[in-house]
Amino acid sequence: MKINFQNKTIILILLFVFQLSFSQVKKDETIGTETVNVVKPYSPTVSDAFKVKESPSLDDTGNQPKETIKYSILSVPVASTFTPSKGKAEGVEKSKKERLFNNYATVGVGNYSTLNAELFVNQDLGNNDYVAGMFRHHSSQGGIKDVELNDEFYDTALNVGYGVNSRDITWNVDLGYQNQIYNWYGLPVDFGATIPDQRFDLVNGINPNHSYNTITFGGNVEFTESIVNKIGAKFTHFSDNSSSSENRFYVKPTFKVDVMDQAISTNVIVDHVSGSFENNYAHDNIEPVKYSFTNVGIEPTFVIHENDWTLELGAGLFYSADSENSGNKFYVYPKVNASYKLVGDLMIFYTGVNGSINQNSYADLVTENPFLSPTLNIRPTNNQYTVFAGLKGKLANNVNYNLTGSYLNEKDKALFKANDYTEDIINENYAYGNSFGVVYEDIRTFRFYGELKADFSQNVTFGINGTFNSYNTDNGVEAWNLPTMKLSSTLDVNITKQWYAGLNVFYVGERKDMQSNLNLGAIAEPITLKSYFDANAHLGYKYSERLTFFLKLNNIGNQAYEKWLNYPVQGFQVLGGANYKFDF
């Protein structure tokens, strides 16, 4: 049913009238009075609460025993469509790897008309074999101040080799030739006649030139799995322009066998040298000098590793045969070495005692002193024992040190001593006190060696070392030409990627020598050679990965010191050149 607007209005009016009438009635009602008597004040109380007992009693009579539940897991493979996104490594700047070349050529020229050249080539013939060759030349036209004789020198060498590297065996052979030309230019101060014209004629009559020729052939073999671990062999033929000749053959196989889980290494050594000189350094000068020695030895050793200990135990047994003098000897040498890590790699203590027989040869002596006369007496040196002890380790991750004290007892040690001046040896250009001979002495040496190496960074390296010696000989004989002190230091710096530089300084202490003028009949007295200090520097520029330019400065102090008696060295030297790397 619908109610229209007029009906709604009538209803609202009626409700309003009814409400008004009801309000008028309430307004006319009167409120009466009533008296209330208060007997006492109100005192509220709290009723005691019902407390639950702390340990309620339980009636377990109705509890049922626990059921044993058996269950099993049914593995259902769930296919996953989730594919993780691949992580991307953060990019790192990589330095460009320096390319390595198989071959190089070096050429340098300097004052004193110095020429220095090298050429090295290496070519792989297949997967395992290769061929290599090297050419070296170093020469100077001389010009040392106040030297009256020719002081030029030449040193030229050529070597070729062939090798094979395989899984089971590695071997190589090489053939070499070397030619050296020197001059006996070290005349004594009191040489010759006192009259200038006579002295001039005498000097002009000396031809100080002498030369050496060396032919070598040798090789090495290494086995991966064999009782014979490796074999090294070398043959050397050495001669000079005074008809001197020497042959030397050396072979050293090494064997390794396991005995009761201990590897025993054994070296077998055969060392033979023989040669002759046409003359001897005496007044008659016509008696030839011949020598022939064969040393055969065996050196078994084994090593024990126990925690921080490493111990090597062994011995050397040698038989030396002197064919020319029918003198044969048998030698026994100790070979004991031990090391102990006191503080890890920071401090390692090591000690030992070793001995050996050292074969002297004309070729080896010339390598150390090229101004020898072709009149030498050659024989081996018996190093009875060398006792040593030291500490080595690290002061920091980039600083290494090594300290060693040792005592050496050597019999027949070869020493260089200046030859006397005499004109009785007719037509011999080395007989004017301008050459050296070899003498043999029994020497006991106390030695201390110290070394420090530091890599301050990848671009700066530094090293310094020193050797201090105290010599004792029989009958008050001097340790001829042996220095009591040697110091050396090096510094190498990579300035930039292209520039690099280095410095090398060394100091050699005083040495003793002796020389007499037999023509004057004077009594010879020992001569003290002054100590000397030398500094050398180099600077290089890498123009490219193939081409590098360099500059070398030697004897920067321009000192005319004498390495050998009456033999001053070249003064300040400058050498500049380039090095080129290449591949075929």
TIKE-330163 format. One record per residue (C-alpha): residue number from 1; residue in three letters; x, z negated, y negated. Coordinates in pm, whole numbers, always signed. Last residue first. Example, Ala and Ser with C-alpha at 12.3 -4.5 7.8 and 13.67 -1.06 7.14 Angstrom:
<torros>
mitor,pati,x,z,y
2,Ser,+1367,-714,+106
1,Ala,+1230,-780,+450
</torros>
This chain:
<torros>
mitor,pati,x,z,y
584,Phe,+10996,+3647,+1713
583,Asp,+10946,+3320,+1535
582,Phe,+11095,+3203,+1207
581,Lys,+11247,+2920,+1010
580,Tyr,+11468,+2979,+703
579,Asn,+11714,+2724,+561
578,Ala,+11873,+2769,+221
577,Gly,+12197,+2697,+38
576,Gly,+12398,+2479,-194
575,Leu,+12718,+2284,-131
574,Val,+12899,+2080,-393
573,Gln,+13215,+1884,-315
572,Phe,+13398,+1617,-518
571,Gly,+13747,+1571,-376
570,Gln,+13882,+1713,-49
569,Val,+14060,+1466,+174
568,Pro,+14413,+1330,+151
567,Tyr,+14626,+1354,+466
566,Asn,+14954,+1166,+420
565,Leu,+14845,+899,+674
564,Trp,+14496,+971,+807
563,Lys,+14162,+926,+628
562,Glu,+14355,+934,+303
561,Tyr,+14157,+888,-18
560,Ala,+14148,+1153,-291
559,Gln,+13836,+1005,-449
558,Asn,+13593,+1233,-632
557,Gly,+13331,+954,-654
556,Ile,+13063,+1196,-535
555,Asn,+13254,+1257,-213
554,Asn,+12987,+1502,-97
553,Leu,+12693,+1654,-289
552,Lys,+12443,+1864,-95
551,Leu,+12176,+2096,-240
550,Phe,+11892,+2239,-33
549,Phe,+11636,+2521,-36
548,Thr,+11364,+2544,+228
547,Leu,+11182,+2855,+356
546,Arg,+10937,+2873,+647
545,Glu,+10661,+2625,+564
544,Ser,+10704,+2723,+203
543,Tyr,+10930,+2642,-94
542,Lys,+11031,+2316,+67
541,Tyr,+11279,+2173,-188
540,Gly,+11578,+1965,-84
539,Leu,+11822,+1718,-238
538,His,+12129,+1570,-73
537,Ala,+12365,+1283,-145
536,Asn,+12708,+1164,-28
535,Ala,+12902,+852,-124
534,Asp,+13249,+753,-4
533,Phe,+13439,+425,-16
532,Tyr,+13799,+384,+92
531,Ser,+14034,+122,+229
530,Lys,+14399,+177,+161
529,Leu,+14634,+275,+441
528,Thr,+14882,+0,+510
527,Ile,+15223,+119,+628
526,Pro,+15415,-63,+900
525,Glu,+15793,-57,+847
524,Ala,+16042,+193,+980
523,Ile,+16412,+118,+953
522,Ala,+16584,+398,+765
521,Gly,+16823,+636,+941
520,Leu,+16787,+896,+664
519,Asn,+16732,+1184,+906
518,Leu,+16501,+968,+1120
517,Asn,+16253,+931,+839
516,Ser,+16019,+668,+980
515,Gln,+15643,+644,+1015
514,Met,+15404,+355,+1074
513,Asp,+15027,+314,+1057
512,Lys,+14786,+31,+978
511,Arg,+14425,+57,+866
510,Glu,+14232,-91,+575
509,Gly,+13854,-88,+562
508,Val,+13612,+202,+580
507,Tyr,+13306,+211,+352
506,Phe,+13003,+435,+379
505,Val,+12732,+577,+155
504,Asn,+12449,+813,+244
503,Leu,+12174,+918,+2
502,Gly,+11865,+1129,+59
501,Ala,+11617,+1353,-117
500,Tyr,+11284,+1530,-58
499,Trp,+11068,+1763,-265
498,Gln,+10780,+1982,-141
497,Lys,+10516,+1735,-25
496,Thr,+10641,+1495,-290
495,Ile,+10933,+1254,-322
494,Asn,+11000,+1222,+50
493,Val,+11281,+967,+42
492,Asp,+11576,+901,+273
491,Leu,+11824,+614,+224
490,Thr,+12134,+558,+437
489,Ser,+12393,+281,+459
488,Ser,+12732,+243,+627
487,Leu,+12994,-29,+655
486,Lys,+13309,-29,+867
485,Met,+13563,-311,+883
484,Thr,+13890,-393,+1059
483,Pro,+13987,-28,+1078
482,Leu,+14186,+104,+1379
481,Asn,+14465,+337,+1269
480,Trp,+14732,+161,+1480
479,Ala,+14631,-171,+1629
478,Glu,+14963,-329,+1530
477,Val,+15219,-449,+1783
476,Gly,+15297,-821,+1776
475,Asn,+15434,-826,+2130
474,Asp,+15088,-792,+2287
473,Thr,+14785,-700,+2081
472,Asn,+14496,-890,+1921
471,Tyr,+14240,-711,+1705
470,Ser,+13960,-853,+1486
469,Asn,+13674,-617,+1414
468,Phe,+13371,-611,+1182
467,Thr,+13104,-342,+1216
466,Gly,+12828,-292,+959
465,Asn,+12486,-135,+943
464,Ile,+12231,-31,+681
463,Gly,+11909,+169,+704
462,Phe,+11630,+276,+471
461,Thr,+11323,+494,+510
460,Val,+11077,+603,+237
459,Asn,+10796,+858,+270
458,Gln,+10593,+727,+562
457,Ser,+10630,+384,+410
456,Phe,+10889,+108,+377
455,Asp,+11037,+216,+708
454,Ala,+11319,-36,+743
453,Lys,+11631,-46,+958
452,Leu,+11885,-331,+969
451,Glu,+12204,-337,+1175
450,Gly,+12476,-592,+1247
449,Tyr,+12786,-564,+1464
448,Phe,+13049,-827,+1533
447,Arg,+13363,-748,+1728
446,Phe,+13646,-951,+1878
445,Thr,+13895,-707,+2025
444,Arg,+14166,-747,+2288
443,Ile,+14415,-462,+2294
442,Asp,+14669,-337,+2548
441,Glu,+14846,-45,+2382
440,Tyr,+14885,+328,+2440
439,Val,+15044,+569,+2194
438,Val,+14917,+910,+2085
437,Gly,+15098,+1143,+1845
436,Phe,+15027,+1255,+1494
435,Ser,+15145,+1539,+1272
434,Asn,+15304,+1597,+930
433,Gly,+15620,+1389,+977
432,Tyr,+15825,+1705,+958
431,Ala,+15801,+1794,+1330
430,Tyr,+15466,+1981,+1327
429,Asn,+15610,+2318,+1226
428,Glu,+15854,+2327,+1515
427,Asn,+16144,+2562,+1439
426,Ile,+16416,+2317,+1547
425,Ile,+16336,+1963,+1655
424,Asp,+16635,+1805,+1484
423,Glu,+16459,+1817,+1149
422,Thr,+16305,+1474,+1197
421,Tyr,+16008,+1292,+1043
420,Asp,+15845,+1044,+1277
419,Asn,+15504,+1113,+1425
418,Ala,+15207,+924,+1281
417,Lys,+15020,+703,+1527
416,Phe,+14683,+757,+1691
415,Leu,+14580,+494,+1947
414,Ala,+14472,+538,+2312
413,Lys,+14384,+207,+2479
412,Asp,+14614,+141,+2772
411,Lys,+14434,-176,+2886
410,Glu,+14118,-287,+2710
409,Asn,+13960,-634,+2686
408,Leu,+13656,-626,+2462
407,Tyr,+13467,-927,+2318
406,Ser,+13122,-886,+2169
405,Gly,+12881,-1020,+1907
404,Thr,+12561,-829,+1838
403,Leu,+12286,-846,+1575
402,Asn,+12001,-592,+1567
401,Tyr,+11716,-569,+1314
400,Asn,+11392,-378,+1274
399,Val,+11160,-366,+969
398,Asn,+10829,-173,+978
397,Asn,+10605,-416,+1163
396,Ala,+10795,-708,+1014
395,Leu,+11121,-892,+1086
394,Lys,+11134,-705,+1413
393,Gly,+11358,-739,+1715
392,Lys,+11717,-776,+1819
391,Leu,+11943,-1064,+1910
390,Gly,+12289,-1051,+2059
389,Ala,+12535,-1111,+2338
388,Phe,+12838,-917,+2454
387,Val,+13118,-923,+2710
386,Thr,+13317,-603,+2753
385,Tyr,+13534,-582,+3063
384,Gln,+13844,-420,+3207
383,Asn,+13826,-113,+2984
382,Asn,+14107,+79,+3157
381,Thr,+14205,+375,+2942
380,Pro,+14308,+700,+3112
379,Arg,+14638,+888,+3066
378,Ile,+14767,+1168,+2841
377,Asn,+15113,+1176,+2682
376,Leu,+15098,+1420,+2396
375,Thr,+15337,+1692,+2277
374,Pro,+15107,+1949,+2116
373,Ser,+15114,+1756,+1784
372,Leu,+14787,+1611,+1666
371,Phe,+14623,+1705,+1335
370,Pro,+14267,+1759,+1469
369,Asn,+14195,+1382,+1503
368,Glu,+13868,+1278,+1670
367,Thr,+13786,+1617,+1825
366,Val,+14155,+1659,+1902
365,Leu,+14147,+1343,+2115
364,Asp,+13846,+1468,+2312
363,Ala,+14010,+1805,+2389
362,Tyr,+14344,+1650,+2489
361,Ser,+14170,+1423,+2737
360,Asn,+14120,+1051,+2792
359,Gln,+13919,+938,+3095
358,Asn,+13758,+601,+3035
357,Ile,+13752,+354,+3324
356,Ser,+13460,+118,+3302
355,Gly,+13348,-240,+3239
354,Asn,+13030,-422,+3154
353,Val,+12919,-778,+3076
352,Gly,+12575,-866,+2948
351,Thr,+12353,-1027,+2689
350,Tyr,+12016,-982,+2528
349,Phe,+11782,-1203,+2326
348,Ile,+11464,-1043,+2193
347,Met,+11294,-1163,+1876
346,Leu,+10985,-1008,+1714
345,Asp,+10892,-801,+2019
344,Gly,+10746,-1105,+2192
343,Val,+10901,-1423,+2056
342,Leu,+11188,-1512,+2290
341,Lys,+11166,-1188,+2487
340,Tyr,+11457,-1209,+2731
339,Ser,+11722,-947,+2807
338,Ala,+11986,-913,+3078
337,Asn,+12271,-677,+3160
336,Val,+12529,-691,+3439
335,Lys,+12772,-413,+3529
334,Pro,+13102,-562,+3642
333,Tyr,+13403,-341,+3714
332,Val,+13623,-298,+4023
331,Tyr,+13930,-75,+4000
330,Phe,+14158,+88,+4261
329,Lys,+14485,+248,+4157
328,Asn,+14695,+550,+4256
327,Gly,+15031,+632,+4099
326,Ser,+15198,+939,+4246
325,Asn,+15337,+1030,+3902
324,Glu,+15195,+1381,+3871
323,Ser,+14890,+1326,+4093
322,Asp,+14766,+1009,+3924
321,Ala,+14464,+909,+4139
320,Ser,+14203,+666,+4007
319,Tyr,+13960,+501,+4250
318,Phe,+13655,+339,+4097
317,Leu,+13399,+75,+4201
316,Gly,+13136,-15,+3943
315,Ala,+12896,-305,+3977
314,Gly,+12528,-384,+3949
313,Leu,+12259,-620,+3832
312,Glu,+12005,-541,+3561
311,Leu,+11776,-826,+3453
310,Thr,+11463,-806,+3241
309,Trp,+11287,-1133,+3161
308,Asp,+10959,-1175,+2971
307,Asn,+10748,-1193,+3289
306,Glu,+10991,-1100,+3566
305,His,+11136,-749,+3573
304,Ile,+11436,-695,+3803
303,Val,+11658,-387,+3772
302,Phe,+11892,-239,+4032
301,Thr,+12242,-100,+4000
300,Pro,+12491,+100,+4211
299,Glu,+12792,+252,+4027
298,Ile,+13023,+469,+4239
297,Gly,+13358,+606,+4128
296,Val,+13611,+885,+4158
295,Asn,+13874,+930,+3887
294,Thr,+14116,+1220,+3918
293,Phe,+14418,+1234,+3691
292,Ser,+14672,+1514,+3630
291,Tyr,+14944,+1521,+3364
290,Lys,+15230,+1745,+3260
289,Val,+15475,+1727,+2968
288,Pro,+15743,+1991,+2931
287,Glu,+16104,+1895,+2848
286,Ile,+16238,+2117,+2569
285,Asn,+16206,+1895,+2262
284,Asp,+16573,+1792,+2275
283,His,+16527,+1538,+1996
282,Ala,+16192,+1418,+2124
281,Tyr,+15828,+1503,+2074
280,Asn,+15768,+1675,+2409
279,Asn,+15738,+2048,+2469
278,Glu,+15542,+2301,+2675
277,Phe,+15238,+2079,+2706
276,Ser,+15043,+2053,+3033
275,Gly,+14701,+1986,+3173
274,Ser,+14486,+1807,+3427
273,Val,+14154,+1626,+3410
272,His,+13920,+1524,+3692
271,Asp,+13607,+1308,+3667
270,Val,+13389,+1250,+3975
269,Ile,+13111,+999,+3924
268,Val,+12841,+883,+4167
267,Asn,+12563,+691,+3996
266,Thr,+12334,+475,+4207
265,Ser,+11985,+354,+4122
264,Ile,+11816,+97,+4347
263,Ala,+11440,+66,+4320
262,Gln,+11304,-259,+4471
261,Asp,+10992,-263,+4685
260,Met,+11197,-377,+4984
259,Val,+11456,-100,+4931
258,Asp,+11344,+202,+4727
257,Val,+11603,+477,+4669
256,Lys,+11730,+648,+4354
255,Phe,+12038,+872,+4339
254,Thr,+12226,+997,+4032
253,Pro,+12475,+1285,+4047
252,Lys,+12761,+1289,+3794
251,Val,+13007,+1579,+3779
250,Tyr,+13302,+1626,+3545
249,Phe,+13573,+1892,+3554
248,Arg,+13853,+1912,+3301
247,Asn,+14115,+2178,+3248
246,Glu,+14393,+2160,+2987
245,Ser,+14639,+2406,+2836
244,Ser,+14916,+2395,+2578
243,Ser,+15075,+2731,+2497
242,Ser,+15139,+2634,+2133
241,Asn,+14836,+2834,+2013
240,Asp,+14601,+2580,+2168
239,Ser,+14404,+2540,+2491
238,Phe,+14095,+2369,+2634
237,His,+13903,+2467,+2949
236,Thr,+13596,+2253,+3007
235,Phe,+13375,+2227,+3317
234,Lys,+13051,+2030,+3310
233,Ala,+12810,+1879,+3565
232,Gly,+12497,+1666,+3550
231,Ile,+12278,+1590,+3851
230,Lys,+11940,+1417,+3854
229,Asn,+11714,+1197,+4067
228,Val,+11854,+1275,+4410
227,Ile,+11623,+1078,+4638
226,Ser,+11356,+1328,+4539
225,Glu,+11023,+1349,+4363
224,Thr,+11051,+1487,+4009
223,Phe,+11403,+1633,+4032
222,Glu,+11633,+1681,+3733
221,Val,+11919,+1934,+3716
220,Asn,+12179,+1963,+3439
219,Gly,+12431,+2232,+3348
218,Gly,+12784,+2321,+3258
217,Phe,+13029,+2578,+3128
216,Thr,+13269,+2516,+2842
215,Ile,+13544,+2726,+2682
214,Thr,+13748,+2568,+2402
213,Asn,+14013,+2728,+2182
212,Tyr,+14236,+2539,+1939
211,Ser,+14441,+2664,+1645
210,His,+14753,+2578,+1448
209,Asn,+14870,+2672,+1099
208,Pro,+15139,+2460,+937
207,Asn,+15388,+2747,+889
206,Ile,+15685,+2576,+730
205,Gly,+15961,+2782,+566
204,Asn,+15795,+2763,+225
203,Val,+15832,+2384,+234
202,Leu,+16205,+2410,+308
201,Asp,+16264,+2664,+32
200,Phe,+16086,+2442,-223
199,Arg,+16280,+2136,-106
198,Gln,+16608,+2324,-148
197,Asp,+16510,+2433,-497
196,Pro,+16396,+2081,-594
195,Ile,+16715,+1903,-476
194,Thr,+16612,+1578,-305
193,Ala,+16591,+1743,+35
192,Gly,+16291,+1712,+266
191,Phe,+16000,+1471,+289
190,Asp,+16007,+1140,+105
189,Val,+15634,+1161,+22
188,Pro,+15541,+1259,+378
187,Leu,+15385,+1605,+441
186,Gly,+15017,+1617,+541
185,Tyr,+14942,+1992,+563
184,Trp,+14942,+2032,+941
183,Asn,+14685,+2313,+921
182,Tyr,+14360,+2371,+1111
181,Ile,+14190,+2655,+1300
180,Gln,+13911,+2585,+1550
179,Asn,+13756,+2831,+1796
178,Gln,+13463,+2730,+2016
177,Tyr,+13302,+2896,+2318
176,Gly,+12996,+2786,+2514
175,Leu,+12803,+2854,+2833
174,Asp,+12486,+2669,+2926
173,Val,+12285,+2595,+3240
172,Asn,+11942,+2438,+3270
171,Trp,+11727,+2260,+3527
170,Thr,+11387,+2103,+3571
169,Ile,+11237,+2052,+3916
168,Asp,+10907,+1964,+4078
167,Arg,+10652,+2062,+3813
166,Ser,+10860,+2336,+3653
165,Asn,+11086,+2368,+3352
164,Val,+11356,+2636,+3380
163,Gly,+11658,+2678,+3154
162,Tyr,+11907,+2933,+3019
161,Gly,+12181,+2870,+2766
160,Val,+12403,+3032,+2507
159,Asn,+12657,+2863,+2280
158,Leu,+12881,+3001,+2003
157,Ala,+13120,+2796,+1790
156,Thr,+13330,+2853,+1477
155,Asp,+13542,+2595,+1292
154,Tyr,+13780,+2718,+1024
153,Phe,+14025,+2518,+809
152,Glu,+14224,+2557,+487
151,Asp,+14499,+2312,+391
150,Asn,+14795,+2543,+325
149,Leu,+15100,+2337,+235
148,Glu,+15203,+2166,-89
147,Val,+14900,+1939,-136
146,Asp,+14892,+1795,-489
145,Lys,+14512,+1847,-526
144,Ile,+14323,+1978,-225
143,Gly,+14261,+2354,-256
142,Gly,+14137,+2454,+85
141,Gln,+13979,+2781,+192
140,Ser,+13695,+2601,+368
139,Ser,+13511,+2680,+690
138,His,+13207,+2584,+893
137,His,+13046,+2821,+1141
136,Arg,+12778,+2763,+1404
135,Phe,+12597,+3003,+1640
134,Met,+12327,+2886,+1881
133,Gly,+12150,+3045,+2176
132,Ala,+11846,+2982,+2388
131,Val,+11674,+3132,+2694
130,Tyr,+11349,+3010,+2845
129,Asp,+11178,+2955,+3179
128,Asn,+10844,+2801,+3275
127,Asn,+10552,+3014,+3156
126,Gly,+10766,+3318,+3098
125,Leu,+11068,+3433,+2901
124,Asp,+11030,+3177,+2626
123,Gln,+11270,+3244,+2339
122,Asn,+11495,+3007,+2147
121,Val,+11720,+3110,+1860
120,Phe,+11951,+2895,+1646
119,Leu,+12169,+3030,+1364
118,Glu,+12397,+2812,+1155
117,Ala,+12619,+2876,+852
116,Asn,+12846,+2667,+629
115,Leu,+13089,+2834,+394
114,Thr,+13323,+2645,+163
113,Ser,+13527,+2830,-97
112,Tyr,+13668,+2494,-215
111,Asn,+13335,+2483,-399
110,Gly,+13014,+2558,-216
109,Val,+12819,+2795,+7
108,Gly,+12526,+2730,+245
107,Val,+12345,+2938,+505
106,Thr,+12090,+2817,+759
105,Ala,+11892,+3018,+1015
104,Tyr,+11603,+2892,+1227
103,Asn,+11423,+2961,+1552
102,Asn,+11138,+2823,+1761
101,Phe,+10908,+2733,+1472
100,Leu,+10680,+2433,+1438
99,Arg,+10391,+2443,+1196
98,Glu,+10325,+2129,+998
97,Lys,+9975,+2002,+1054
96,Lys,+9771,+2009,+736
95,Ser,+9653,+1665,+647
94,Lys,+9299,+1596,+755
93,Glu,+9038,+1472,+511
92,Val,+8776,+1290,+708
91,Gly,+8408,+1396,+727
90,Glu,+8163,+1136,+843
89,Ala,+8045,+1206,+1192
88,Lys,+7696,+1344,+1235
87,Gly,+7467,+1169,+1473
86,Lys,+7239,+1377,+1694
85,Ser,+6867,+1315,+1658
84,Pro,+6708,+1123,+1936
83,Thr,+6457,+1314,+2153
82,Phe,+6143,+1126,+2249
81,Thr,+5926,+1321,+2497
80,Ser,+5941,+1052,+2753
79,Ala,+5796,+1087,+3099
78,Val,+5730,+757,+3259
77,Pro,+5860,+704,+3605
76,Val,+5648,+460,+3804
75,Ser,+5822,+165,+3955
74,Leu,+5576,-52,+4151
73,Ile,+5680,-408,+4122
72,Ser,+5584,-646,+4396
71,Tyr,+5393,-970,+4411
70,Lys,+5340,-1260,+4637
69,Ile,+5173,-1570,+4505
68,Thr,+5188,-1886,+4704
67,Glu,+4875,-2089,+4620
66,Lys,+4924,-2428,+4478
65,Pro,+4762,-2714,+4672
64,Gln,+4406,-2817,+4562
63,Asn,+4342,-3111,+4337
62,Gly,+4032,-3323,+4422
61,Thr,+4208,-3635,+4507
60,Asp,+4418,-3613,+4201
59,Asp,+4222,-3865,+4000
58,Leu,+4433,-3921,+3700
57,Ser,+4495,-4242,+3518
56,Pro,+4570,-4201,+3153
55,Ser,+4911,-4298,+3026
54,Glu,+4886,-4352,+2651
53,Lys,+4525,-4479,+2672
52,Val,+4285,-4315,+2427
51,Lys,+4180,-4542,+2146
50,Phe,+3812,-4583,+2029
49,Ala,+3817,-4664,+1663
48,Asp,+3741,-5012,+1531
47,Ser,+3477,-5011,+1252
46,Val,+3600,-5016,+898
45,Thr,+3450,-5277,+660
44,Pro,+3287,-5257,+313
43,Ser,+3245,-5571,+100
42,Tyr,+2959,-5536,-153
41,Pro,+2935,-5827,-397
40,Lys,+2676,-6097,-323
39,Val,+2288,-6161,-374
38,Val,+2213,-5887,-634
37,Asn,+1848,-5915,-763
36,Val,+1679,-5584,-879
35,Thr,+1383,-5598,-1136
34,Glu,+1158,-5288,-1180
33,Thr,+1013,-5101,-1488
32,Gly,+757,-4803,-1504
31,Ile,+815,-4426,-1586
30,Thr,+507,-4267,-1779
29,Glu,+376,-3905,-1685
28,Asp,+268,-3668,-1983
27,Lys,+562,-3428,-1945
26,Lys,+499,-3362,-1581
25,Val,+141,-3228,-1668
24,Gln,+269,-2996,-1941
23,Ser,+524,-2832,-1709
22,Phe,+257,-2742,-1453
21,Ser,+38,-2567,-1720
20,Leu,+331,-2349,-1837
19,Gln,+417,-2239,-1485
18,Phe,+60,-2130,-1415
17,Val,+40,-1924,-1738
16,Phe,+362,-1738,-1651
15,Leu,+249,-1659,-1299
14,Leu,-79,-1508,-1432
13,Ile,+106,-1283,-1679
12,Leu,+343,-1152,-1406
11,Ile,+51,-1062,-1179
10,Ile,-132,-867,-1458
9,Thr,+183,-663,-1534
8,Lys,+243,-567,-1171
7,Asn,-124,-445,-1145
6,Gln,-69,-209,-1443
5,Phe,+253,-58,-1292
4,Asn,+97,+47,-972
3,Ile,+107,-137,-644
2,Lys,+129,+87,-336
1,Met,+0,+0,+0
</torros>
